[in-house]
Amino acid sequence: MSKHHSALGLANALRPVQPVTLTRPHAAQRAARFFVEKFPGKSLYAVKANPSPALIALLWDSGITHFDVASLTEVRLVRENAPEATLCFMHPVKAEEAIREAYFEHGVRVFSLDTAEELEKIVRATEGATDLTLCVRIRVSSDHSKLSLASKFGADPADMKQLLIETRQVADALGICFHVGSQAMTPSAYTEAMERVRAAIVGSGVTVDVVDVGGGFPSVYPGMEPPAMTAYFDAIQRAYEDLPVSYSSELWCEPGRALCAEYSSLIVRVEKRRGAELYINDGAYGALFDAAHVGWRFPVALLRTEESETKDMPFSFYGPTCDDMDHMAGPFLLPADVQPGDYIEIGMLGAYGCAMRTGFNGFTNGATYDVSDEPMASLYLDETDDQLSSNVVKL
Ligand SMILES: *Cc1c(COP(=O)(O)O)cnc(C)c1O
């Protein structure tokens, strides 16, 4: 992997034909340090947001010691790139074979569940192990989040009493976990979920050793500027301190997006222009899945040495495949004189962007390069600056 300073410098030097992924190790390191130093508990990195081996190693080096994995492939991946990490298998529906291999071959001791059947499966697969930390996932609202995670997983609050009592009998340490949905736009998402946790603890009378508030911590995108991350941490800490949990209990979180959104961006080339539509060389089947399928907006910048003198106007993008659905509505604001041959940087694609690329229709990505310039926006720049929003640049 060669080193370049900036997106513009790289586009000028290489004139790449394929889309190029840019990685910014310093940005991921800054996010990790922020969580390690300021979250009032332990931070598990949710690997699915971006499973890049380099990122996993870098987060480990930056103090992230625990990883939230959901498949055996993720278990093996983290074992290879951060061998001493603690792995937490937080998918509530696992194959019995996967639990067995995770427990016996990879040293996994933390599992989540949301039914009595899954609990039985874990007991069978681990042959009645007595050293398990078992986290019961409770269903909470996704009302404050941009992407819901409320339908698929999580025990109904009414079933929590029975499930907590049964799990307590098997677990060495008992946890309760939840996920408020991805890109939670207000800290109340967590305080409301903590109320359900409180009710479940009070209702069952069990001793709880771990409260895991899951992921959902936001990043910053056009039209989605969340409050400061510390406002989330403060709200979670206050709610946690109010819970009737054991004296030695632990608070955990599972950030995916918030740790890696700033890590990657993409350089694409404009191959054709039709009015306000730009045909670019990456799209829905590449790193722009969310831009196409959930209408997510990402920041963009035209990479030209001489800045355009025309005003910005809204564009939509077509990706390179022959599929009509390979379309990103945006709007993406770019100078009105954009033309074929121009390069565009699309920012904030480190989470659920680069991770979701396919090779459909023969379009794959080109090279990956480390750069040292700043990401297009950051939630982790100097917080003492009164004008935090002034750090959230170029959106
Ligand atoms: C996806 C996921 C996460 C990460 O969510 P973000 O919104 O990216 O922070 C954390 N925990 C679990 C169980 C998940 O499925």
The ligand as a Gaussian input file, in Angstrom:
#p B3LYP/6-31G(d) Opt

LIG

0 1
 C      -24.623000      -3.889000      13.854000
 C      -24.466000      -4.111000      15.289000
 C      -23.702000      -3.216000      16.068000
 C      -23.095000      -1.948000      15.517000
 O      -24.081000      -0.996000      15.243000
 P      -23.698000       0.498000      14.813000
 O      -25.006000       1.128000      14.588000
 O      -22.856000       0.408000      13.611000
 O      -22.964000       1.101000      15.960000
 C      -23.533000      -3.510000      17.405000
 N      -24.082000      -4.613000      17.964000
 C      -24.809000      -5.492000      17.259000
 C      -25.354000      -6.694000      17.942000
 C      -25.035000      -5.268000      15.904000
 O      -25.781000      -6.125000      15.202000

